[in-house]
């Protein structure tokens, strides 16, 4: 045992007490505050209607993605899936390769950010999602929904090249699918609304009595809360970066 009368012992004691308190308070606070809308209602907007910061981020990236055979489906306001978090998206699809792409921008009171994304969804409910999102999710996607974040990539060509490689190595011969033309936004809505039920099936969320929002179970609150305590977010971002850099080296696209 250390000497609690010494300065070092007192520092260790304070640190242990702090983390002990945080291990209890973080899940409680997260469980009370967390809400995830069970339904998403995408609203079509023009590029000119978007806030200036959103438009400035989206426009050049949408144009760069279109070079690779993707067609713009629509610019969308996805509303607030969570309190204080508004999401905008430019949705694109490629009818030749049956792939999705989007440029999304999240407006938050704390920190707004944008990211690019390529998605290949296959007939067997298998999905590959390659994106540049800097946010490491607190909960888990379904095993059939593989998400590969590359926050260090800032150009469309590299991201799409990596996405194609990941698709070839992970889909096991399944065919990518797109909905019929004109049904893209409805399919996006269904894709986004799968998140809540997938978390409920794994015991992390439950649908409230009104059927409008998903709340965290204690299991979900503990997992999410403990993952938010420093230095866990730092370590998770570091691990994600190591994994993504290993993939980039494999395809000869290391930065």
N, C-alpha and C positions, 0 to 999 in steps of 0.2 A: 504493500500500500504506500501511496505517496504521502508526504507530509503536508496536510492541509493548512498548516500554519505558514508554510513558505509561500513566496510570491508565485512560484511556478505551480504549486499545488492549488492555490486559490484560482489561478487562471484556468487550470484544467477543470476544476469544480464548476466554475462559471460556464465554461463551454459545454460541459456535460448537462448542466441544468438547462441551458438554452436549448440544446438539441432535444432534451427530454420534453420540454414544453412545446417545441415546434412539432415534434412527432404526434402530439395530441391535438394542438390547435390547428395545424395546417389542414388535416382532413375535415375537421369540424367546419372551419371557415369555408373550405371549398364546397362541401356538401350543401351548406346553407345558400351559397351564392350561385351555384351552377344551375343553368337552365339551357336546354338545347331544344329548339323548336322541332316538333315532330313533322311538320309540313313545311315545305319550301314553295314559295310562289314567285318564280322568276318573272320579272317585269322587263319587257323589251324597251330599251332606250337607245337613242342615237348617240354616236360618238361625241357630238357637240353638247349633249346634255350631261355628260359625265363631269365630275369635278376636275379642275385643271390638272391637279397632281396625278389623278387616275388616268386621264387622257394622255398626258405626256409620257407616262410609263407604258401604256398599252399600245399606242399607235405604232411606234417603230418596231415593236416586237411582233405585233400582228402582221405587219407588212413583211417581216423577215420569215415568219412561219408560212405565209401564203406562197412564197417562192417555191416551197417543197410540195406543192400540189394541194394544199389545204384551202378550203373555201370558208369564208366567214359566214357563220350561221346567223349570229346576232350578238349585239352587246346587251348585257343583262345587268339589272340590279337585283341581287338575290336577297335583299332585305337584311334583317338582323337575325341570323341563326342562333346567336348568343347575345346576351345583353351587352350593349356598348361596342358591338363589333359588326360593322356593315361591310358587305362583300359585293364587289363588282366583278364581272367576268366578260371577256370577249371569247365566245365559243366558236371553234372551227372544227371542220371535219374533212376527211380525205376520202372521197368515194372510190378512189382507185386502190387504196391500201386498207380501207375500212378502219381507220384510226381517228381518234379524237385529238384535239389540241385545245388548250385554252391559255389565256393570259388573265390572271386573277389579281385583284388588288383588295387588300383588307384594310379598312379604315378603322382604327382603334384609338381610344383616348390616350393610351400609353405609347403605342408605337405602330405606325402604319407601314405596311410593306407589300410588295408585289412579288409575283413569281410566275414562271412559265411551267407548262405541264404537257406531257404527251401521255395518252391513255390508249391502251389496246385492250378491249374487252372481248373475250372469247365465248363460244357457245356453251361451254360447260361451267359458266359462272366464274371463270378465271379471269383475272384482270392484272395487267402490269401498268403501274403508274410511275412515270419518271418525271421528277420535277426539281425545281430550284428553290423550294421553300426552305427558309431558314428555321422554321418552327418545328421542333421535334414533338410529335403528339404525345400526350400524357397517357392515353389509352391505346388500345390495340386494334388494328384492322383484322378482318377475317383472314384465316390462313390462305384462302384462295385469292385474296386481294393483296398483291405484292407491291409495296411502295418503296421506291428507291430515290431518296433525296440527294441532290447534288448542289448544295448552296454555293459552292465555289465556281460553278459554271455560269457564265454570263452571256453566252452566245447560242443562238438557235441551232446552228449546224452541229456543234459538239453535243448538245443535249439530245438532238434527234438521232445522231449517230449512236450514242450510248443506248438510247431507248431501243433502237432496232436490234442492237446486239443482245440486250436483255430479253427482248421478245423471242428471239431465235433460240436462246438458251433455256427459256422457262415455260413456253406454252405447250411443249410436248405434242406438237402436231395439231393442236386445236386451231380452228379457223376463227380469225377476228370477224366481228359482226358490227354492223351499224343499223340503226332503225331505218325504215323507209323515209325518203325525203319528206320533210315537213313535220316529222315526229321527233326531231333531234332535241328540242327543248323539253318535251314531255319525258323523253328517256333520261335527259340530264336530271330532271326533277326526281325521277324514280331512283337514279343512281345516288343522288345526294341524300334521299330519304332512307336509303338502306343503312346509313350509319347508326341511327338510334336503335333499330331492331337488332343489328349485329352486336352492339354493345350490351343490349338487354339479354341476348342469348348467352352471352359469356358472363353475365352476372354483374356488370359494371354500372348499368343504368336500369331504370324502370320508368314506365309511362305513368304520368300522374293521373289522378282520378278524372280530371277533365279531358284527358286524351290530347292535350295540346303541347305539352313539353315533357321532355325526358329529364329526370333528375338522377343524381348519382346515388347508388346504393352505398352502404358503408365500405364494401369491398372496393368499389370504384373510387370513392373519396380517399381511402387510405392509399391506394396505388397512385392516384393523381397527386394527392397532397404530399406524400413522401418524395415523389419524383420532382416536386417543385422546390424542395429544400436544398439550399446551397451546401455542398458543391455538386449535387447530383445533376442539375441541368448542364453544368459545365462539362462533367464527365460524359454525359450522354451525347452532347454535341461533339466532343472530341472523338468518341467511339464512332459516331456516324460519319465524321469526316475521314477517319482512318479507313472505314469500310468503303466509302465512296472513292477515295483515292486509289485503293487497291483495284477497284473495277476500272477506273480510268487508266491505270497503268496497263491493265490487261488488254484494253482496246487501243493502246497507244495514244491516249488523249490526255495524259497527265498534264496538269497546268504547270 
